[in-house]
Amino acid sequence: MPQPANFQLRAAIEEDVATLGEIHVRAWREAYAGMIPDAVLAALNPAQRAAMWRDSLARGRVVHLAERHRTLVGFGTGRPQSDASLPYSGEIAAIYVLRCAQRFGIGRALMAAVARDLLAQDHAGATLWVLEANNTARRFYEALGGKVVASREEERDGFRANGIAYGWPDLTVLT
């Protein structure tokens, strides 16, 4: 997918993890306000998120960073499927774009980059989990051709919520 001049994608490196942790927390606070208890959002710790990303990079996971005007504004990554009950072997594990950078094609570009990674790892299809209440994200995934393939109540990070899994049986539609 060609990239407009207003942003660029690159792979994260060790030196990016502190900023990645900060962006991860900021993105959660923006995306999930009103969906996740305020106390949970307030307790998010950028250093803990940075440690998680440091570990992911050390294990060889590719994390795509989106930069706009030389500032990190989003990220995305994939992995092998973490839920054996789902019908596809790949999983889009994270796609986040800060509100200030939405509507510039960054989310689509990150989805395409992650899809290419998964295809290169022989995953023809993938799923992605989203909170059921996150209508903005759900509309985005549906616009990209994602179909609901599962739902469940889940507990994570100190809260309970309903999750929806979107699936793409053919990841080439995202590239």
N, C-alpha and C positions, 0 to 999 in steps of 0.2 A: 504494500500500500504506500503510495507516495506521501511524504510528510510535508504539510504546509510549512512555510518559513517561520511561523510564529512559535514553534516548539521543536524539540528534538528528543529522541529516545536514545538511551545508552544503557549498558549493563552496569549494575551496581558493583562497586569494589569495597574492600574493607574500610577505606576512608569515608565512605558514605553512610555507614551504619548509624552514627549519632543523628545525622540529619534525617535519615530514613525513619528512625524511631520517633523523632519529633513530628514528622509529617504523618506517620501512621496514627499517632494520638490525635493530632489536629483533624485529620480526615474522619476518624471515628466520632469525634465531638460534633463535627459539622453534620455528618450523615445520619447519626443516630439520635440527635437531640429530640426528645419527646417520645422515642421508641424504647430507649434503654434508660433505666433509672439514672437521674442526675448524679447520685453518689457514685455509681459505677463509672460514669464518664469522668467525673472529677478525680477518681482514684487512678486513672490510667497513668502509667509511668513511662515517659519516653526512654529512659535508660533500660527498663525491662524490655521494651519493644526492640530497642537497638540490640540488646543481647540475643533476642530471638532471631533477628535478621543476621547478626554475626554468625550464629550457629547455622542458619540456612545457607549462607554463602560458603561456610567452611565445609558443608556437606555437598557442595557442588551445585546447589540450586541457582539458576539464573533469575535475577530480579531485574526487571526492566524499570528504569527510571525515566520519567518525563520531566523535561526542563523547559521552562518558558522564561524568556528574558534572563537566562542564567540562574534561575531559581527552581529548585525542586518543587514540583506541583502535583506529582502523582507517581504511582508505581503499580506494577503487576507481576504476578508470578504463577507458575503452574507446577504440577507434580503428578505422580501416579495417583490414581483414585484412592481416597482414604476410606471409602464406604463400599464394601464388597457387594452390598445389595443394589447398588446403582448400575445402570446398564452400560456405562462407558468406562474405558480403562484410564482415561485422563481426568484431571480436575484443574479447573482454573481456581487457584487457591486464594488469590487476592487481586482485586482491581479497585484502586482508589484514586480519585482525582479531586483535588481541593475545589471547593465551590468557585473560587475566583478564576479557575482555569477550565471550567466546564463550558461546553458548547464550542470548543475549538477543534474537535476531532481527536482529542487526546485519548479519551476512553476507547474509541474505536481503534486507534493505533496501538494502544496497549493490548487490547483483546487480540488484535492481529498478531502482534509479536509473541504473545503467550501461545496462541494457537500454532504458530510456526514452530515454536520450541517443542510443543507436545507432538506435533506431526513428525518432527525430526527424531523423536524418541519412540516412534511407532504407535502413537495413540491416535487412532482415527477419529475418535469422538471424545467428548468431555462434558462434565457437569460443572456447575457453579452454584454454591449455596448463597442465599440472600434472605434477610429477614422478611417475613411476609408483609409486615407493615411498611417496608421501604418501597413505596409505590414509584418513586422517581427511578430507582435502580431497576425495578421490575419492568417499567416501561422501556428503559434502555435495553435490557436484555431481550425483551420481546421484539423490539425494533431490529435487533441483530439476528433474529430468527430463533432464539431460544424458546424451547417448549418446556412446560412444567412436567417433570418426570417423577417427582416425589415431594413429600412434605413430612415434617415431623416437629414435635416439640423438643427443644434442646435446652440444656443448661450449660452456660459457659461464661466465663469472666464475671461470675457473680449475679447473673440474671437468667430468667427463663423467657423464652420466646418461641414463636412458631417460625420455622424455617422452610423455605421453598427451594428445591433444586431445579434449576433450569438445565436442559441438556441440548447438546448439539451433536447429532450422530455423525456429522461430516464437518470436521473442523475447517476444511478448505473454504467453507462459506464465510468464515471470518477473516481469511487472508486476502 
